[in-house]
């Protein structure tokens, strides 16, 4: 089933014309060797799972992360979603873009060189037709959506899955998102280089926060400057900035949401920042498909309260402990204990304290941010405490501390992005270790 034909133009596209390659000079790329490594490892796992093909069904759920597995496998991403067929023994096909966005050609032909067959999206019929053309209509087919340690249910649309089963009654379909997600746990050096690029841009976004946040400036203006710093320096325009601001000193019976940032549309608002405010931000910077995590805190005033400075100092201790803890061969349980020791010794509370894995999505596996027995098992250390850290695992820190004996609704956020190495973790952002105090 090909895409419905467009009305013929006055002059047809010349038969010898090819998509420009000029744009490839201006976007980050992973090598063909990296593609071949991933495809080989995927096909090895498909063999053990007795899968003849994988069908990827992508969408823009959860900050666009519903395309994470497609991006990992094909270096293709789209806010409009996309689909793909990855056979065990022949070249893949990717479908993306609606009809009018495929004229005069699918733009991804100019942006990547991993997949030679990129077509306009034409629904389940196109996927089914291609499966039949490959002789796979009686095969065992894995369906790949997206899931994470928060989005536990794979993001597969019910009617799409049922439609495939109806149109291909002889095929056997199994859920296979896990197969790709397991491959993403340990990053290659090429992937880490993409994360380094994201880390450099992330630091510019933190600097924009420090340079812009002033009394009288609306939240939205500061927020916008952070996003501008990302996009203007080469990051992809996938906005993820969990933000909050408000007065440190306020009536005890008036609660403010200042322990962790909020997503959109809660923040940002047009509220003018004021002297005595605290600003907390958790942002992701996406570069070449890879997401780098950062957290930082700003106080508007010449001198932050001593209680707040104490919390910050402990957060810095936890960050240093993270750098020492996230090393090859250490168990996750051991690492978490090291990271939390400074906060426990200081008698502080936390919203999150640990780390979460990141790459083409967030949070990936493994992630531990809650105390054991609390929150949800996917991120409280259940089942992973004996898992050993491997070189190339990549984590965003989560250090969200507060002192409930001082204030139950005011805390700090601090994080860098770390890659597991043999002796100590590699830092990719170099987040400032001083609490910004801005008069």
N, C-alpha and C positions, 0 to 999 in steps of 0.2 A: 504494500500500500504506500505509494508515493504521496508526497504532500500535494494537495490540490493545486492545479496549475494556475499561474497568474495570467491575467489578460495579456496577450502579446503586446510588446511595445513597438513604437514606430520603427525602431531599428534593433534587431536582436543583439544580445551580448556576443561579441566576437568569439568564435570557437577556440581560438588560440590564446585568449586572455586568461590570466591566472591571478589569484588573489595576491595582493601586495605582501611582501615580507618585511616592509619597512618598520611596521609597528613592533616587531619582535625585538628591535634594538632598544626599546624603551620599557620593557617589562621583564621582571626576573624570570629565569627559566631553570628548571632542573634538566639534567643531561639525559640523553637517550640511554646511557648506561644505567642510570638510576631507574628509568622506566623498565628496562629489561630485568633489573634485579627484582623489582616489585612484581612484575608479571610472572617471572619464574617462580618466586616464592608462593604466589597465589595459586598457580597451576599445580604446584606440588601439594598444597593443602586440598585443592579440589580433587586431586587423585585419591587422597586418603578418605575424603568425604564422599567419594564416588559421584561427583557432580560433573555433568556434561557441559554446563554453562552457568554463568551468573547473569541475572537480570537486575540491574540497578534502577531503582525508582526513587528519584531525588526530588526534594522540594525545599522551600526556604524556611522551614520551621526553625524555631529557637535561634534567633539572631543569624539566620542563614546557614546554620550548621547542618541542616538536613542534606546538604550537598557534600559533606565532608568526605564520605567514602568515594564518591565520584571524583572529587578533586584529587584525592590521594592516588587513585588508579589511572586517571586520564589527564590530569592537569587542566581540567575544564570545570568551570563553576558558573552559576547563573542565578540571579535573584528570581528568575521565572521558573527555575527548576530544570530538570533534565532526566533523561533515561539512557541506559546503555545495555548492550548485550556483549558479554565477554565469554566467548566459547573456550573450551579447554584446548582446542587445537587449531584455531584460525584467528584472523584479525578481528578486533572488536568494532562495534558501531556505536556512536553516541548520537543521541537526538536532543537538540536544544534549540530554543528560540521559536517564536510564533511565526506564522507565514510571512508577514510583511517585513520581519526582521531578518529574513533570509534572502533578501534581494540587495545587490546582485549575487551575493553568496553568503554563506554562514560566516560571520565575522571571526569565529574561532579558527578558521583556516589561516588567518593572519596573525594569530596570537600564540600558537603553540605548534609543536611538531611531533607530539606523542601519538596522535590519532589521525590517520589519513582520511577516515570516512566519518565525517561529521555532517549530520542531516538536520533539517528542520523537524521540530517535534510534530508528530502526526497521530498521537494517541496510541492506545493499546494495539490497534489494528496493524500499525507499522511494525511494532515489536513482534507480534505474532507472525506476521508475514515473513520477517527475517528469520525467525526461529524455524519456520517450516522450510525456508529456502536453504538453511544449513542442515536440514535433515535431523533436527533436534526435537521434533514434535512428540516423540515417544521417550524423550530423555528425562534425566533427573536434573532438575534446575534449581539452583539456589537463588532466593530473592534477597537482595541487599537494600536495606533502608538506612536508617541512622538511629543510634541510641548512644547514651553516655551514662556516666554515673549519676546524673540527675534525671535525664530523659530516659528512663528505664525501658519503656515500651517502644520497640522499633517504630519509626515513623512511616509506616506503610498504610496507604489509604485502603480501606476495606474493599471498596468497589473495584479498585484496580486489581487487587489480588484475586478477588472472586472472578473478575472478568478474564484474567489469564487462565484460571482453572476452567472456566466455561468454554473459552475459545480453543483451549488445548487440553481436551479431556484425556488424552493419552499420556500426557506428561505428569511427572511427579514433582511437586513443588515443596521445597523446604526453606525455612528461614535461615539465612546465611550471613546476616550483618556481622555477627561475631567474627567470622573468618577474616574480614578486612580489618576490623577493629583490633584484633589481636596482633596483626602485622604492624599496626601503627604504634605499638607500645614503646618499642626501642627505635630511636631515630638514627638514621644514617648521618654521616658527616655533611652530606649535601643538604639534608633537612635542617641540621643544626646551623649551617651557614645561612639558610633562609631565616631561621629564628634569630640569628645575630643581627641580620638586617632589620627585623622587626624590633629587636631590642634597642638598636640605635635610634630608631624613630620614636619608640616609646619614651626614651629619655627626653627627646625634644618636646613631647607632649607634657611631661612633668615640668619641664622648664617653662613652658607656656603658662601652665597653672601658676607657678611661682611669680612669673613676670606680670601677669594680668590681674591676679586677685588683689583687689584693693577695696577699702570701704567706699560705698556708693556705686560700685560697678555691679550690674545685675548678674545673678548666677548664670543666666543664659549666655552672656557675653564671654565670660571666662570659659564656660563649657565649649562654646563655639571656637574659641582660640585653640583649645586643646585638640579639637577635631581637625581644625585647619592645619595645625602643625603636623598631624599624622598624614593627611591626604597630600598636602603640599610637598611633603618629603618622600612620597612614593608609596605610602600605605594604601591598601584598598579601602574604599569607602563603606566598610561594614562597621557601623557605629555600635560600640559596646563601652559605655562609660557609666558605671553605677556610682551615683553622685549624691551627696547630701551636704547641706550647710545649715548653720544655725548658731544661736548664742550658747556659749559654754555656761554662762551664768543666767539662770532663769528660775522662776518659781518651782519648788519641788513638786507641786501638784500639777504642773504643766509639763507633759512629756514631749520631748523632741526626738526625732528619729536620727540619732547621731552615733549609732554603733556600727552601722554598715550603710553603704550607699544604696540608692534606689534606682530602679530602671525607669525607662520612659513609658508613659508621659508624666510620671510623678516628678521627675527631675530632667532638665533644669526648669526653673520658673523665672519669672521676671523680678523676683524679690531682690532688692538691692542688698549687697553684702554690708555688714556693719562691723565696726570695731568690737572685738570680743567674740567674733564668730570663729567657729572651726569649720574647715572644709575637709571632707574625706572623699576619696575617689578611687575606684577600682576600674581600670581600663584595659581593654584588649587592643592590641595593634596587629593588624593583619597585613602580612607582606608575602607575596608569592604563594598565597594560600595558607600561610602558617601564622598562628595566633600567639602573641607574646603577652603575658600577664604582668601588670604593674599595679601597685597600690601606694598611695601617698597621702599625707596629712599636712594641712596648712593652718596656722593660727594667725588671725588678723589682730595684731597688737604688738607693742614693743616687747612685752614680757608675758609669756604664757603662764598660767597658774602652775605652781610647783607640783601640784598633784598630777597635772597633765604631763609635765615634763618627766615625772617619775615613770608614768605609764609608757611614754615614748622611749625612755632609756631601756626599759625592760623589753620593749618591742625590738629595739636594735640588738639586744642580747640574743633574742630568739632568732633574729636574722643571721647573726654570726653563727649561732648553733646550727642553723639550717645548712650553712655552707660547709660546716664540718661533718654534719650528719649524712648528707646526701652523697655517699661515696660507694663505689663498687663493692659488692659483697655484703654490705650491712643489710640486716633485715628491716623491713618497713616498721615493724614494732619498735626496734631499737632506735631507728631514726626519729620516729615520732616522740619517743620518750626524751631524747636529747633536746629536741626542739622545744618541748613544753616545759622542761625543767626550770628555766629562768622565771616563767610566769607562775609556776606552782610555788617556787621558792619565795616570790614576791607577794603571794596571796592574791593574785589578780584573776579576774574572770575573763572569759573570751566568748565571742560569737563563733569565730573560726580560728583554729590554730593548728597548722599543719601544712599541707601542700596538695595541689591537684595537678594531674598530668595534663599537658596541652600539646597540640600539634595543629592538625587541620580542624580540630574541634576543641571544645572545653566544656566540662571536665572529662578528660579521657581516663582510662584505667592505667594504673591504680591511683586512687585519690583518698586522702584521709584528712578531714577537717573538723569532725565532731568527736567528742569523747566517746569511748566505747559504751555501747548500750543506749546511746541517745541519737536523736535524729533518725537517719535511715542507714541501713547496713551498708549500702553501696559506698558511703563516704565516712563511716565511723570506725573503719579498721577491721570490721568483721571479715573473716576469711582471708585477709591479706597480711596479717601481722608477721607471718613466717616467710613471706615472699622476699627474695633477695633483690636488692637494687642492682641494675645492670648499667654498664657504661652506655651512654646515649639516651637513657631515659631523661625526659625534660619536664620540669615542674615549675608552676607558679606558686610562690609562697602565699600563705594565708595567715596573716598575723593581725588579728582584730581584737585588741585588748581593751579592757576597761576595769575600773575599780569601783565595784558596786557600793563599797563603804564610803566612797566619795560622791559619785553620781551614778545612777542606774541607767542613764540614757546618753552618756557622752563617752566616747572612746577614741582610739586611734587605729589607723590602718597603715600597714607598711608591708611592702613586698618587692622582691626582685624576681628575676626569672633564672632558674638554675638548671644546668645540665650535669648529670651524674658523671663524675670522673673518679680516677683511682685514689687520689690523695685528698682532694677537696673539690667541691662543686665549682663549675665555671659559671660566673655571673654574666648575664647578657645585657642588662639594663644599666647597672650601676646607679640605682636609685639613691638620692641623697640620704645620708644617715643623720642629718641634722633636721630637727623639726623646723620648718620654715616659719619664722615669726616676722610678720610684715606690718609695719605701722601704717 
